[in-house]
């Protein structure tokens, strides 16, 4: 535990439900609704090195208050994502997670001898997160919006008759 009341550790598969809940809480706060289910976490983790590229932040009560991962997207590009429980924001958790991401990215660069580009995904509704990344030297690259179309089920005004009609159609040749 650090002097700020939390510590970073590597997650285990048993942490997946708590990570899913944390991300859902952050999604709701930042985006208005959750965009994750437990199967998503497990699917992502099946391709991640949990001992090297994933972190959770835990408070003095062993509650998860932060989460981050680094994905080796290509030879050059490293993709990162992180979130901090709204009640724990502004207390150094995000700073510790971004420092861990950057440290791992530097280690991967040193191991490979190749240039790396570390990217982070930040909701546009989180200027505090953007400022945090900018403080580490990150610069905006691309802005995007997730757009949706809500398709409601329409009920038919036609009543089913309960009868089925079949017709055989043969294609004419020649």
N, C-alpha and C positions, 0 to 999 in steps of 0.2 A: 504494500500500500504506500503510495507516495504522500507527500504532505498536503496534497489537494483532496485526498479521500478516495482515490480510485487507483486501480492498476490495470495494465494491459496484460492479457494472456492469450494463448492460442485456444481456440474453441475445440470441443470434441463433438461428436455426432449427437451426444445428449443435449448439447446447447441449441440444436437446430430449432426446436419449438420456441425457445425464448428469443432467439435471433429473429425468427419470423414475426413474433409479437412485437418486438422492438421496431423492426422495419415498418410494420403496419401502423404503429403509433406515429412514427416519423412521417410516413406517407400521408396519414390523415391530417397531421398538423401542417405539412408543407404543401400537399397537393389536393387536399380535400377528401380523399378516400384512399383506402389501402389498395395496393397493387401487387400483392404477394400472397402466396399460400405456402404451407410447409413443403409441399412437393417441389416448389421452385427453389427453395433453399437447398434441399437435398440434391436436386439435379445439378445446381451450380457447384455445390461442394464435391460432387463426385468427380469433377474435373479440376479441382483446386488442390494445391498442396497445403493442407490445413496447418501444417507445422511451420510453413515458411511464408505463406501469402495471405493469411487471414488472421484478424485480431478481434478480440472483444474487450471492452472496457467494463470493469466490474467495480461497483462501489463497495463500501465497508460492510454492507448487508448481503453481499454476493449477488446483487441484482445487476443485470446487464443494463448499462447506460450508454454504450457505444459499440459500434461495429464497423469494420472496414475490411475490404479485400482488394488484392491486386491480381489482375488477370493478365497473363502473358498472351496478348492478343495476336502478336506477330513477332518477327525477329526484332523489329524496332519499337513497336507500339505496346505500351503497358497501360491497361485500362484500370482505373480504380473507382471505387464507390465507397461511401461511408455515410453513417448517420449517427446522430447523438440524440438521446431522449430529450424532448423539449425542456423538461425540468432540470436537466444537467448541462444545458448549453451555457456558454460563457464561463465555464469553470475549468477550462484547459483540456477537456476530453478530446475535442476536435483537434486541437493543436498536437496532442500526443499521437493521435491516430494518423494525421497527415505526416508527422515526423517519422513514424514507423513506415508508412508507405514510401516516403522518399528514401529512407535508409535502405529499404529492400530493393528499390529501383536502382540505387547506386551499386548495391552488391551484385545485382544481376548484370549491370553494365560492366562491372569489373571482372566478373566471372566469364562473360562472353567476349569481352574486348570489343564490343560493338556499341555504337551510339544507341541510346534508348530515348524514347519520348514518353513521359508519364502524363496521362490525361486523367482528369477527374470529371465526374458528372455531378453537376450541382443544379438543383431546381432554381429557376429564375426568381422564385418567390423567397429565396434565402440570401439576401445581400450579406448577411453576417458570414455565411459559408464562403461566398465569393471573396470577401475581404480576407478571410483566413487563408485561402489558397493564394491570393495575391501577395499576402505577407510572406509566403514561402517562395515567391518568384514566379508563380504561375501567371499566365496571361490568357484572356479569353481567346478561343479559337473559333467556336461556332455556337450559335444560339439556335435552339429549335423549340417547337411547341409540339406537344402530343395532342393530336386532334382526334375527335371521336364523333361517330354518328350513332345516335341511339335508335335502334330499330325495334319498334314495338310489335308485338304479335297482334295481328288484326283478326278479329273474329269474322267469319263469313256470315253474310246475311242469308245465304242460301242454306236451306235445311237439308241435311242428308236424307235420302229416300230409303236407304237400306238395300237398294238394288244395285247390282253391279252389271254393267253391260260390257261385253267383250266383242271386238270386231277384228277379224283376221284380215290383214292387208298384205297382199302379195305384190312384190315388185315385178313389173313387166320387163321381160328381156326381149331385145330385138325389136 
